[in-house]
């Protein structure tokens, strides 16, 4: 407990045989700009140079305190550090990892501003000199709203790392939490305890920690200590049952348990594989069978196949776990052997195929010449460059020139309150238009290097993600209109990119407004995803509206979808729009704005007279209670939201706003919504990784307990 003269922050550093990394770790701590801290270094019986390094740093910096103990493991080391804490706040740091500059001051600022019990922050990975985003946790999908209820905490149930949290010691002392002795993976149960007990948990969407991947670490060496995970899961189940929340956490906990134990067992050292399979089998029950039966979509297909085979096995039904574990171990040895043979055959084939004298033989056998890339620049173009299609570059270029002087201020305003990832995405997107896109009339022939288009994490996802999976019910849209994006379908136009609790609330009830419904592709999917909602589908182009109405009937959604031949603006009126292509074929880009598409390439252009109205008037006319408004209306998104001011004030709906058509939408909508002081949170997403400057949306969502609630009735 803190006392007079104690430091503001205590940093707990467990140390065991990390001499090659310890200096870098200590340097990242002692050079923090926040200096009112103590550094508690618990030496857990190190046998390398670690004690000497600690003594060297302690002699130079009086804030470092060394506590020596015989080797008792990581959990005991953390508990020893807890007993020596004097600060008001506590941060754990693993002694082979690094803190980002300014991390401590940022954490102190946030915990004092929010009065949270603890702060959860993000991390990056480091390996040797390489730094990269983690691939396991989707930080961008996490809600920025403070977590005060269990349903909100579930999205971080898996994010168990002790070093990812900044604790208020008053909270920890109230419950006297301790790490479970004797476990190498000590932080899971501790994380679940503090998460359930906390009255307020705040997410700080900044990467303040560098987590080192190294072969000899506890996490990455798949040895006997990985068998601890089965005891951890037993203790977790006991904890959740004791707290009366087992059913509430069931899906998330089982997803974590059954995924982790399968993949760790698959990759564990072969000599421990039988014990790992026994651990899995001994921990299975009717609950695990129920999870696989009712929630298979929450597991990787490989893991699902494994569990389905296990549950169908006569040996499992007879309770013969020992015999089944032996059988599974033997199968794994055989499959590993086959995989090694395939890898060796593939390597041999590649080596032989590259020999100079083999090429003429291959040509004669195949009866044709093989295409060979002689110039490595050609391979670079094929691998690293991407076509950029955009019809809005002139709008962006004119706007950026007009506002050149105050653009830094506008960008700073836009980025305020966004996650670190979203701030980087905003910078990338603006830089594409401001720096990279030249004066070019035919962007179908323009290539741009992918490193300029994507953040590293986006490019990794772009290069590794499987093809989008589209329900057969919607395939007809893609077959008939092949330019529609399967990735946008998979993201449900942005609905699936909201935090999970916001998604659940939208799907539970309330109405949806689909501005720019085109041919009904989005409206049909919204109606299916939100079974209790009416979907007001607005499409001003008469050609598009005809197909929209036909599709409502074709999918049997009359009464659920309300088609209206209306555009959206901040006032009611008639406007003339640009329709590209044939007069009888839908145009996805019908707009009031004249973009630079040439009439020859796109089959001509016609003008159509359309009726516009405001969202406020349409909500009143149809008696809607909107929980979601989606706007993809070709550069009039800001005007449409101005015409929805009363609706937003009254119902606080979630918003999916396309912000790529015109820079005024990209830069001005968020500050305008913030001026209403309704407590919205904001996130930016690129829904289609094949279209780097299209399908950028801004997601806006209020506090969960205000979403879709009629404030006037309240």
C-alpha positions in Angstrom: 0.0 0.0 0.0 1.3 3.5 -0.9 2.5 5.8 1.9 3.8 9.3 2.2 6.7 9.8 -0.1 6.0 6.7 -2.1 6.4 6.9 -6.0 3.4 7.3 -8.3 4.2 4.2 -10.3 5.7 0.9 -9.5 7.1 -1.3 -12.3 7.5 -5.0 -11.5 10.2 -6.8 -13.5 10.7 -10.5 -13.1 14.2 -11.6 -14.1 15.4 -15.1 -14.9 18.4 -15.7 -17.3 17.6 -12.9 -19.7 21.1 -11.3 -19.9 21.1 -10.8 -23.7 17.9 -8.7 -23.5 18.0 -7.2 -20.0 19.9 -4.0 -20.8 17.5 -3.0 -23.6 14.6 -3.7 -21.3 16.0 -1.6 -18.4 17.0 1.2 -20.8 13.4 1.4 -22.1 12.2 1.9 -18.5 14.8 4.2 -17.0 14.6 6.6 -20.0 10.8 7.1 -19.7 9.8 10.8 -19.5 7.7 10.0 -16.4 10.3 9.8 -13.6 8.3 9.4 -10.4 8.5 5.6 -10.4 10.2 2.7 -8.7 11.5 -0.4 -10.6 11.2 -3.6 -8.6 13.5 -6.2 -10.1 12.9 -9.7 -8.7 15.9 -12.0 -9.6 14.4 -15.5 -9.6 17.7 -17.4 -9.1 19.3 -16.4 -12.4 22.5 -18.3 -13.3 23.7 -16.0 -16.1 24.9 -12.4 -16.1 21.5 -11.0 -15.2 22.3 -10.3 -11.5 25.4 -8.4 -12.5 23.5 -6.3 -15.0 20.9 -5.5 -12.3 23.5 -4.5 -9.9 25.2 -2.2 -12.5 21.9 -0.4 -13.2 20.9 -0.2 -9.5 24.2 1.5 -8.8 23.4 4.2 -11.4 19.7 4.6 -10.7 18.4 4.7 -7.1 14.9 4.0 -8.4 15.9 0.4 -9.0 15.4 -2.1 -6.1 16.6 -5.7 -6.4 14.9 -8.5 -4.6 16.7 -11.9 -4.8 15.0 -15.3 -4.4 15.7 -18.9 -5.2 14.2 -20.1 -8.5 10.5 -20.6 -7.9 8.9 -19.7 -11.3 7.2 -16.7 -12.8 4.1 -16.7 -10.7 6.1 -16.6 -7.5 8.3 -13.9 -8.9 5.3 -11.7 -9.7 3.8 -12.3 -6.2 7.2 -11.3 -4.6 7.1 -8.1 -6.6 3.5 -7.4 -5.4 4.6 -7.6 -1.8 7.2 -4.8 -2.4 5.0 -2.4 -4.4 4.8 1.1 -2.9 3.3 3.1 -5.8 -0.3 4.1 -6.5 -0.2 2.4 -9.8 1.4 -0.8 -11.0 2.8 -1.9 -14.4 4.3 -5.4 -15.0 7.1 -5.6 -17.6 8.7 -8.9 -18.8 12.5 -8.6 -18.7 13.0 -9.5 -22.4 10.4 -6.9 -23.6 10.5 -3.2 -24.1 8.3 -0.2 -23.3 7.6 2.4 -25.9 9.0 6.0 -25.1 6.3 7.9 -23.2 4.3 4.8 -22.3 4.2 5.4 -18.5 3.2 9.1 -18.7 0.4 8.2 -21.2 -0.9 5.5 -18.9 -0.8 7.7 -15.8 -2.6 10.4 -17.7 -5.4 8.0 -18.9 -6.0 6.2 -15.5 -6.3 9.6 -13.7 -8.6 11.0 -16.4 -10.9 8.0 -16.5 -10.6 6.8 -12.8 -10.5 3.2 -14.1 -9.5 0.2 -12.0 -7.1 -0.7 -14.7 -6.2 0.3 -18.3 -5.8 -2.2 -21.1 -3.4 -1.2 -23.8 -2.0 -2.7 -27.0 1.3 -4.2 -28.1 3.5 -4.9 -31.1 5.8 -7.8 -31.7 9.5 -7.7 -32.1 11.9 -10.4 -33.4 15.5 -9.5 -33.6 15.4 -6.0 -35.1 12.1 -6.5 -36.8 8.9 -4.8 -35.4 5.4 -5.8 -36.6 1.8 -5.9 -35.6 0.5 -8.9 -33.8 -1.6 -11.2 -35.9 -3.8 -12.9 -33.2 -5.7 -10.1 -31.6 -7.9 -7.8 -33.7 -7.5 -4.6 -31.8 -9.5 -2.7 -34.3 -12.6 -4.6 -33.5 -12.6 -3.7 -29.8 -15.0 -1.1 -28.4 -13.5 2.1 -27.1 -16.3 2.5 -24.6 -15.3 1.9 -21.0 -16.2 -1.6 -19.8 -18.5 -1.6 -16.8 -20.6 -4.7 -17.6 -19.7 -8.3 -18.1 -21.0 -8.3 -21.7 -18.6 -5.5 -22.5 -15.6 -7.3 -20.9 -16.1 -10.5 -22.9 -14.2 -9.1 -26.0 -11.0 -9.0 -23.9 -11.5 -12.3 -22.0 -8.7 -13.8 -24.1 -6.3 -10.9 -23.8 -4.7 -12.3 -20.6 -1.2 -10.8 -20.7 -0.3 -9.2 -17.3 2.0 -6.7 -19.0 -0.9 -5.4 -21.1 -2.5 -3.7 -18.0 -1.9 -0.7 -15.9 -3.4 -1.3 -12.4 -4.7 1.0 -9.7 -3.1 -0.5 -6.5 -6.1 0.6 -4.4 -8.2 -1.8 -6.6 -5.7 -4.7 -6.3 -5.3 -4.3 -2.5 -9.0 -4.4 -2.1 -9.1 -8.0 -3.4 -5.5 -9.1 -2.6 -5.2 -11.0 -5.9 -2.2 -13.3 -6.3 -0.8 -15.3 -9.2 -1.3 -19.1 -8.9 2.0 -20.6 -7.8 3.5 -23.5 -9.7 2.2 -22.5 -13.1 4.3 -21.2 -16.0 1.4 -19.5 -17.7 0.4 -17.6 -14.6 -1.6 -14.7 -16.0 -4.7 -16.4 -17.4 -6.5 -17.0 -14.0 -5.2 -13.7 -12.6 -6.6 -11.9 -15.7 -10.0 -13.5 -15.3 -10.1 -12.6 -11.6 -9.3 -8.9 -12.1 -11.5 -8.6 -15.1 -14.6 -9.9 -13.2 -13.9 -7.8 -10.1 -13.2 -4.5 -11.9 -16.0 -1.9 -11.9 -14.4 0.0 -14.7 -11.9 -1.1 -17.4 -10.7 1.4 -20.0 -9.2 0.6 -23.4 -6.3 2.7 -24.5 -5.9 2.0 -28.2 -2.2 2.7 -28.4 0.7 0.2 -28.8 2.8 1.0 -25.7 4.6 -2.3 -25.3 7.0 -4.3 -27.5 6.6 -8.1 -26.9 9.7 -10.1 -27.9 9.4 -13.4 -29.8 12.4 -15.6 -29.1 12.9 -19.3 -29.3 13.8 -20.0 -25.7 10.9 -18.1 -24.1 8.2 -19.7 -22.1 5.6 -18.8 -24.7 7.3 -19.9 -27.8 9.0 -23.1 -26.7 6.4 -25.8 -27.0 7.6 -28.0 -24.1 6.3 -29.7 -21.0 5.2 -26.5 -19.4 2.5 -26.1 -22.0 0.7 -28.9 -20.3 -0.1 -26.4 -17.5 -2.9 -25.0 -19.8 -5.2 -27.9 -18.8 -5.0 -27.0 -15.1 -5.5 -23.3 -16.0 -8.7 -24.2 -17.8 -10.0 -26.3 -14.8 -9.3 -23.3 -12.5 -11.0 -21.0 -15.0 -14.2 -23.1 -15.1 -14.2 -23.3 -11.3 -13.8 -19.5 -11.0 -16.6 -18.7 -13.5 -18.9 -21.2 -11.8 -18.1 -19.7 -8.3 -18.8 -16.2 -9.6 -22.0 -17.3 -11.2 -21.0 -16.2 -14.7 -20.2 -19.5 -16.4 -23.1 -19.4 -18.9 -22.4 -15.7 -19.6 -18.8 -16.4 -20.6 -19.5 -19.9 -22.0 -19.0 -19.1 -25.7 -15.9 -16.9 -25.3 -14.2 -19.2 -22.8 -14.9 -22.4 -24.8 -13.6 -20.8 -28.0 -10.4 -19.9 -26.2 -10.1 -23.2 -24.4 -10.8 -25.5 -27.4 -8.7 -23.5 -29.9 -5.7 -23.1 -27.7 -5.5 -26.7 -26.4 -5.9 -28.1 -29.9 -3.2 -26.0 -31.6 -0.8 -26.3 -28.7 -1.2 -30.0 -28.7 -0.7 -30.2 -32.4 2.6 -28.2 -32.2 4.0 -29.5 -28.9 7.2 -31.4 -28.7 6.5 -35.0 -29.9 7.6 -36.5 -26.6 4.8 -34.7 -24.8 2.1 -35.2 -27.4 0.5 -38.2 -25.7 0.2 -36.3 -22.4 -1.3 -33.3 -24.2 -4.0 -35.5 -25.9 -4.8 -37.0 -22.5 -5.2 -33.5 -21.1 -7.6 -32.6 -23.9 -9.7 -35.8 -23.5 -9.8 -35.6 -19.7 -11.1 -32.1 -19.9 -13.9 -32.8 -22.3 -17.5 -33.0 -21.1 -21.1 -32.4 -22.3 -20.3 -28.6 -22.3 -17.6 -29.0 -24.9 -19.9 -31.2 -27.0 -22.6 -28.6 -26.8 -20.2 -25.9 -27.9 -19.1 -27.8 -31.0 -22.7 -28.6 -31.9 -24.1 -25.1 -31.4 -21.2 -22.8 -32.1 -18.9 -24.5 -34.7 -18.4 -21.1 -36.5 -16.3 -19.9 -33.5 -13.6 -22.5 -34.1 -11.1 -23.0 -36.9 -12.3 -25.7 -39.4 -9.2 -27.8 -38.6 -10.0 -27.8 -34.9 -13.7 -28.5 -35.6 -12.8 -31.6 -37.6 -10.6 -32.8 -34.8 -13.3 -32.5 -32.1 -16.0 -34.0 -34.3 -13.8 -37.0 -34.9 -13.1 -37.3 -31.1 -16.8 -37.0 -30.1 -17.8 -39.6 -32.8 -15.1 -42.1 -31.6 -16.3 -45.3 -29.9 -13.3 -45.1 -27.6 -14.4 -41.6 -26.4 -17.9 -42.9 -25.8 -16.6 -45.8 -23.8 -14.4 -43.5 -21.7 -11.2 -45.2 -23.0 -9.2 -41.9 -22.9 -5.8 -43.7 -22.7 -6.4 -45.8 -25.8 -7.8 -42.9 -27.7 -4.8 -40.7 -26.8 -2.5 -43.4 -28.0 -4.5 -43.6 -31.3 -4.4 -39.8 -31.8 -0.7 -39.6 -31.0 0.0 -42.3 -33.6 -2.1 -40.5 -36.2 -0.2 -37.3 -35.5 3.2 -39.0 -36.0 2.0 -40.4 -39.3 0.6 -37.1 -40.6 3.8 -35.3 -39.5 5.9 -37.8 -41.4 3.8 -37.5 -44.5 4.1 -33.7 -44.3 7.9 -33.9 -44.0 8.0 -36.2 -47.1 5.9 -33.8 -49.1 8.1 -30.9 -48.1 11.3 -32.8 -49.1 9.7 -33.8 -52.4 8.7 -30.3 -53.2 12.1 -28.9 -52.3 13.8 -31.6 -54.5 11.5 -30.9 -57.4 12.2 -27.2 -57.2 16.0 -27.7 -57.0 16.0 -30.1 -60.0 13.6 -28.0 -62.0 15.9 -25.1 -61.7 18.9 -26.9 -63.3 19.8 -25.4 -66.7 19.8 -28.7 -68.5 16.2 -29.6 -67.3 14.5 -26.6 -69.0 14.9 -27.9 -72.6 13.6 -31.3 -71.5 10.5 -29.7 -69.9 9.9 -27.7 -73.1 10.0 -30.8 -75.3 7.9 -32.9 -72.9 5.2 -30.2 -72.5 5.3 -29.3 -76.2 5.5 -25.6 -75.5 7.9 -23.0 -74.1 7.5 -22.1 -70.5 7.1 -18.5 -69.6 10.1 -17.3 -67.6 10.4 -14.0 -65.9 14.0 -12.8 -66.7 13.8 -9.3 -65.2 13.3 -9.3 -61.5 11.5 -5.9 -61.9 8.6 -7.8 -63.6 8.3 -10.1 -60.6 8.3 -7.1 -58.4 5.4 -5.5 -60.3 3.4 -8.7 -60.1 4.0 -9.1 -56.4 4.1 -5.6 -54.9 2.1 -3.3 -57.1 -1.7 -2.9 -57.2 -4.1 -1.2 -59.6 -5.7 1.9 -58.1 -9.2 2.7 -59.3 -10.7 6.0 -58.2 -13.2 8.5 -59.8 -12.8 11.1 -57.1 -9.2 12.3 -57.3 -10.1 15.7 -58.7 -12.4 16.4 -55.7 -9.6 15.5 -53.3 -6.9 17.4 -55.2 -9.0 20.6 -55.3 -10.0 20.3 -51.6 -6.5 19.7 -50.4 -5.2 22.7 -52.4 -7.9 24.9 -51.1 -7.3 24.0 -47.5 -3.5 23.5 -47.7 -2.7 26.0 -45.0 -5.0 24.5 -42.3 -4.8 20.9 -43.4 -2.5 19.9 -40.4 -5.1 21.3 -38.0 -7.9 19.5 -39.8 -6.0 16.2 -39.7 -5.2 16.6 -36.0 -8.9 17.3 -35.3 -9.9 14.2 -37.3 -7.3 12.0 -35.6 -8.1 13.1 -32.0 -9.6 10.2 -30.0 -8.9 7.6 -32.7 -6.9 4.4 -32.1 -3.2 4.3 -33.1 -4.1 2.1 -36.1 -6.9 4.4 -37.3 -4.6 7.5 -37.0 -2.1 5.7 -39.2 -4.9 4.7 -41.7 -6.0 8.3 -41.9 -2.4 9.4 -42.7 -2.0 6.8 -45.3 -5.3 7.6 -47.0 -4.7 11.3 -47.2 -1.1 10.8 -48.4 -2.3 8.6 -51.3 -4.3 11.5 -52.7 -2.0 14.3 -51.7 1.4 12.7 -52.7 1.0 9.6 -54.8 -1.8 9.9 -57.3 -0.6 11.9 -60.3 -2.7 13.8 -62.8 -4.0 10.8 -64.6 -7.2 10.3 -66.6 -7.2 6.5 -66.8 -6.7 5.0 -63.3 -7.4 1.5 -64.6 -3.8 1.5 -66.0 -2.2 3.1 -62.9 -0.2 0.9 -60.5 1.0 1.9 -57.0 3.3 0.0 -54.7 1.4 -1.8 -52.0 3.6 -0.5 -49.2 2.3 3.0 -50.0 -1.3 1.8 -50.0 -1.5 -0.4 -47.0 -0.4 -0.4 -43.4 1.8 -3.5 -42.6 -1.0 -5.2 -40.8 -3.4 -4.6 -43.7 -1.0 -5.9 -46.2 -0.4 -9.0 -44.1 -4.2 -9.5 -44.1 -4.4 -8.7 -47.8 -1.7 -11.3 -48.6 -2.8 -14.1 -46.2 -6.6 -14.0 -45.8 -8.7 -16.7 -47.4 -11.2 -15.8 -50.1 -14.4 -14.2 -48.7 -17.1 -16.7 -47.9 -20.5 -15.5 -49.2 -23.8 -17.1 -48.4 -25.3 -18.8 -51.4 -28.4 -16.7 -50.9 -26.5 -13.6 -52.0 -24.3 -15.1 -54.8 -26.9 -14.0 -57.4 -25.9 -10.4 -56.8 -22.3 -11.1 -57.5 -23.1 -13.2 -60.5 -25.3 -10.5 -62.0 -23.1 -7.5 -61.0 -19.5 -8.8 -60.9 -18.1 -5.4 -60.0 -19.7 -5.7 -56.5 -17.2 -6.6 -53.8 -17.4 -10.0 -52.1 -15.3 -8.5 -49.3 -17.8 -5.8 -48.7 -20.6 -8.5 -48.7 -18.6 -10.4 -46.1 -18.2 -7.3 -43.9 -22.0 -6.7 -44.3 -21.2 -3.2 -45.5 -19.5 -2.4 -42.2 -21.9 -3.9 -39.7 -19.6 -6.8 -39.0 -16.8 -4.3 -38.3 -18.5 -2.8 -35.3 -17.5 -4.0 -31.8 -19.3 -7.2 -30.9 -21.6 -5.6 -28.3 -22.7 -2.9 -30.7 -23.4 -5.6 -33.4 -25.5 -7.6 -31.0 -27.5 -4.5 -30.0 -28.2 -3.5 -33.6 -29.3 -7.1 -34.5 -31.6 -7.3 -31.5 -34.1 -4.7 -32.5 -34.8 -1.3 -34.0 -34.9 -0.2 -37.6 -32.3 0.3 -40.3 -32.0 3.1 -42.8 -30.1 2.1 -46.0 -29.1 5.3 -47.8 -27.9 4.5 -51.3 -29.5 1.0 -51.4 -28.6 0.6 -55.1 -30.2 -2.7 -56.3 -31.1 -3.9 -52.8 -28.0 -6.0 -52.1 -27.3 -4.2 -48.8 -30.9 -4.0 -47.8 -31.5 -7.7 -48.2 -28.5 -8.6 -46.1 -29.5 -6.0 -43.4 -33.0 -7.5 -43.3 -31.6 -11.0 -42.8 -29.0 -9.9 -40.2 -31.6 -7.8 -38.2 -34.7 -10.1 -38.2 -36.7 -7.7 -36.0 -36.0 -4.6 -38.0 -37.7 -2.8 -40.8 -35.2 -1.6 -43.5 -35.9 1.7 -45.2 -34.1 1.3 -48.5 -33.5 4.6 -50.3 -32.4 4.8 -53.9 -33.1 7.9 -56.1 -31.9 6.5 -59.5 -35.1 5.2 -61.2 -33.1 2.4 -63.0 -31.5 1.2 -59.8 -34.8 1.6 -57.9 -36.6 -0.7 -60.4 -34.0 -3.5 -59.7 -34.2 -2.8 -55.9 -38.0 -3.3 -55.9 -37.7 -6.5 -58.0 -35.1 -7.9 -55.5 -37.3 -7.2 -52.5 -39.9 -9.4 -54.0 -37.4 -12.0 -55.3 -36.1 -12.5 -51.8 -39.6 -12.5 -50.2 -38.9 -9.5 -48.0 -42.0 -7.4 -48.7 -43.0 -5.6 -45.5 -39.6 -6.1 -44.0 -37.9 -3.8 -46.6 -39.6 -0.5 -47.4 -38.2 0.7 -50.8 -38.4 4.5 -51.4 -37.3 6.3 -54.6 -35.6 9.0 -52.6 -32.2 10.5 -52.3 -30.9 12.1 -49.1 -29.9 15.8 -48.5 -30.2 18.4 -45.8 -33.4 19.7 -47.4 -36.3 18.4 -49.5 -36.1 19.0 -53.3 -35.6 17.7 -56.8 -32.1 17.3 -58.2 -30.6 16.2 -61.5 -28.2 13.3 -61.2 -25.5 11.8 -63.4 -26.3 8.2 -64.5 -23.4 6.4 -66.2 -23.8 3.6 -68.7 -26.9 2.2 -70.5 -30.2 3.9 -69.7 -31.7 0.5 -68.6 -28.7 -0.9 -66.6 -28.0 0.0 -62.9 -25.2 2.5 -62.1 -23.5 2.0 -58.8 -22.1 5.5 -58.9 -25.2 7.7 -59.8 -24.4 11.0 -58.1 -25.1 14.7 -58.0 -21.4 15.2 -58.4 -19.8 15.0 -61.9 -16.8 12.8 -61.5 -14.2 12.3 -64.2 -15.5 9.0 -65.7 -15.4 9.4 -69.5 -18.6 8.6 -71.3 -16.9 6.3 -73.9 -15.5 3.9 -71.3 -18.6 3.8 -69.2 -21.2 3.6 -72.0 -22.3 7.2 -72.0 -24.0 9.4 -69.4 -27.6 10.5 -69.0 -29.2 13.0 -66.6 -32.0 11.8 -64.3 -34.3 13.9 -62.2 -34.6 12.6 -58.7 -36.5 13.5 -55.5 -34.5 14.1 -52.3 -35.6 14.4 -48.7 -34.1 14.4 -45.2 -33.7 11.5 -42.8 -35.5 13.4 -40.1 -38.6 13.7 -42.4 -38.5 10.1 -43.5 -38.1 8.8 -39.9 -41.2 10.8 -38.9 -43.2 9.7 -42.0 -42.5 5.9 -41.5 -42.5 5.9 -37.7 -39.0 4.4 -37.5 -36.8 3.8 -34.4 -33.4 3.6 -36.2 -30.5 1.7 -34.6 -28.4 1.8 -37.7 -28.0 4.3 -40.6 -25.8 3.3 -43.5 -24.8 6.0 -46.1 -23.1 5.3 -49.4 -24.4 8.2 -51.5 -21.5 9.3 -53.7 -20.3 12.4 -51.9 -23.5 13.7 -50.2 -22.9 11.9 -46.8 -22.3 15.1 -44.8 -25.5 16.7 -46.2 -27.5 13.6 -45.4 -26.3 13.7 -41.8 -27.1 17.4 -41.5 -30.6 16.4 -42.5 -30.6 13.7 -39.7 -29.6 15.9 -36.8 -32.8 15.4 -34.8 -32.8 11.7 -35.5 -29.3 11.4 -34.3 -30.0 13.4 -31.2 -33.1 11.5 -30.4 -32.1 7.9 -31.1 -28.3 7.9 -31.2 -28.1 5.3 -34.0 -24.9 3.6 -35.1 -23.6 5.0 -38.3 -21.8 3.5 -41.3 -20.6 6.4 -43.4 -18.7 6.1 -46.7 -16.1 8.8 -46.6 -14.0 8.2 -49.7 -16.0 10.0 -52.3 -15.4 13.6 -51.2 -12.8 14.9 -48.7 -15.4 17.1 -46.9 -17.1 13.8 -45.8 -13.7 12.3 -44.7 -12.5 15.4 -42.8 -15.6 17.2 -41.6 -18.3 14.7 -40.5 -16.5 13.5 -37.4 -15.8 17.0 -36.0 -19.5 17.9 -36.7 -20.8 14.8 -34.8 -18.5 15.6 -31.9 -19.9 19.1 -31.7 -23.3 17.5 -30.9 -21.7 16.1 -27.7 -23.6 12.8 -27.9 -20.7 10.6 -26.8 -19.9 8.9 -30.1 -16.9 6.8 -30.7 -15.2 6.6 -34.1 -13.3 4.1 -36.2 -12.1 3.9 -39.8 -12.2 0.7 -41.9 -11.3 -0.2 -45.4 -13.8 -2.9 -46.2 -12.4 -4.0 -49.6 -8.7 -4.9 -49.7 -8.8 -5.0 -53.5 -9.8 -1.3 -53.7 -7.4 0.6 -51.5 -9.0 4.1 -52.1 -12.6 2.9 -52.2 -15.0 1.5 -49.6 -13.4 3.4 -46.8 -16.1 3.8 -44.1 -16.3 5.6 -40.8 -18.0 3.7 -38.1 -19.7 5.8 -35.4 -21.3 4.3 -32.3 -22.6 5.8 -29.0 -22.5 4.3 -25.5 -24.2 0.9 -25.6 -27.0 1.9 -23.2 -28.0 4.8 -25.4 -27.9 3.1 -28.8 -31.4 3.3 -30.4 -33.0 4.5 -27.2 -35.7 7.2 -27.7 -34.2 10.1 -25.7 -37.4 12.1 -25.9 -39.4 9.2 -24.2 -36.7 8.9 -21.6 
